[in-house]
Amino acid sequence: MTTHALVGPARAGGISDRAFRLYFHLALQTDGAWISFQSTADACNLSNHQIREPFAELRRVGMAESRRVYETAAGGSKTWRTYVRSQQANGAAA
């Protein structure tokens, strides 16, 4: 994938700076893998709460998607975890 193909949709999308940072991080995951919401926030140097609005922006313009998974946590308790990926990577992986 060329740099223009990677950045083009984000430049044309009219999204915030934080949403751009988030999109760029997700788009670099070219294998289309689902990434945990928390590790994505950490990679963008944002808190779990700070990343919610930029991610919602990306979802509204069709640049990212998410899924929730019911998993067993380290202590054995069940919990919901959110995973995200870019639509660009999803299209490239398909």
Buried (B, 14 or more C-beta within 10 A) or exposed (E): EEEEEBBEBBEEBEBEEBBBBBBBBBBEBEEBEBBEBBEBBEBBEBEEEEBBEBBEBBBEBEBBBBEEEEEEEEEEEEEEBBBBBBBBBBEBEE
